[in-house]
Amino acid sequence: MSSSHNIYEIGLDQNTANYVPLSPLTFIERAAAVYPQYIALVHGEVRRDWATTYARSRQLASALQKLGIGRGDTVAVMLPNIPEMYEAHFGVPMSGATLNTMNIRLDAETIAFMLQHGEAKILLTDREFSTTIGKALMLLPPDKRPLVIDVDDPQFSGGENLGTLDYEKLLSTGDPAFAWQFPDSEWQAISLNYTSGTTGNPKGVVYHHRGAYLNAISNALVWNMGLHPVYLWTLPMFHCNGWCFPWTMAATIGTNVCLRQVRADAVFDLIKREKVDHFCGAPIVMNLLKNAPDEMKAGITHEVNAMTAGAAPPAAVIEGMQNMNFDITHTYGLTETYGPSVVCSWHHEWDGLSLMERAQLKSRQGVRYPMLEGLMVADPKTLEPVPKDGRTIGEIFMRGNVVMKGYLKNPTATDEAFEGGWFHSGDLAVWHENSYIEIKDRSKDIIISGGENISTIEIEDVLYRHPAIMEVAVVAQPHEKWGETPCAFITLKPGMDQVTEEEIITFCRSQLAGFKLPKKVVFGALPKTSTGKMQKFILRDRAKQLEQK
């Protein structure tokens, strides 16, 4: 029975009492109010509580507003994982501005492009990057250069100051009791993250307050973090805003243990000394820790939760971490989805499986985060979902509140990414019967040999089981007859230089179909991005040159 009027819409309007835009800025306000004396940040000798961290973030917001910074403005930061970087994740959006965290290992030309494209008014920078930033600033027209604020971290010696003001002096001009304002709309931009584009200029991915809030909570839920976790910053905070974990850590009132540079000795030392129970990192970080000397690993008496993301970490790496009492959670996402938005949710009935079987299950990307509304593997042209047979390859699509606003000043790329009402990831995967997705490759990485699709990840997973192999990346190599064949680039463990190409191919033969075998093996160091991803586009070029010779 229908009615011409809806009784639930009469006199029940939104107002300031019953509706507030979602923003992760509320997390730090609550942390400081409820647990003011709990330690928020550890960095060398610095141990700063939540009350102080909140006050400093408010000082930053106040100081920025006094410099004329507000809504619609961009504040860029070129900082490692130090307390000032953490404070910027709150202080900058509290001023109404948008935070642009920049990749600390990019070249001057790319940094200059980002500063100009994002129209940065202020730049916070560490002395370590003064050479690169100095060059980048000179590439900009004088009227496009941001005001430079130097951050003087005592843990780094060297470099030079580039600005007329340093961070602590800036803070001293601000009010620690500054009455910051909520965003007018939860759709308001909170941050700008540039994709690590392999061709052409990087794209500027815009996050909103709602998405940052929701993905921060999703992180805590899927990882069962509870209250007061101790989190080690092995993952760069510049990368997708540290996968939204700066905001997660305020929501969970945890302790952020800072780390300027990821080294195995420093990681293991801090895990033991600070009783770190959570950290994130690319598979390459897990591999670094797995291959550390036994004496370095010794002495960890508590369980450590490690989250890794991206293409499947080889089952051998997961297995090795589990042997060290590190519990791996595998997630997947993109810059465009606020970092991880898919998780390999664990089932207790899987606990009884063998270590290798558990590792293979954990290497799947999994199911959608609690705050992601839609996830599917589908035909990229028709958007028709593929069968859940674990074999049929399709593209991964997402939709929901943790998908970006779009690409800054790039409506064409935005429209393409959202075509058909779904976000197009560009990643190829299969869908298992239990709805867990498993990546098979980036669409540009898949090898098509004699009309057959070959997953480079499948070959890499086999190669990582070879006891002499430290790192591996497989790419397509042009072939006159087959079109393309697999080419394996391998870094061997120290002291294993006697291993030959023939031995590697023979090792694969027992575990892979003949057409999937690497036809060429190249030994040496592998090119990587600052976040640990293999730069396969460089290796593809090398493989082409090998073919031409």
Helices and strands as residue ranges (DSSP letters): G 7-9, H 25-34, E 39-43, E 46-49, H 50-66, E 74-78, H 83-94, E 98-101, H 108-117, E 120-126, G 127-129, H 130-139, G 142-144, E 147-151, E 165-166, H 167-172, E 189-194, E 204-208, H 209-222, E 230-232, H 240-243, H 245-251, E 255-257, H 264-274, E 278-280, H 283-290, H 294-297, E 304-309, H 315-323, E 326-334, G 335-337, E 339-343, G 348-350, H 355-362, E 367-368, E 374-378, E 394-399, E 406-407, H 411-417, G 419-421, E 423-431, E 437-442, E 447-449, E 452-454, H 456-463, E 469-479, E 483-492, H 501-509, G 514-516, E 520-523, H 536-548
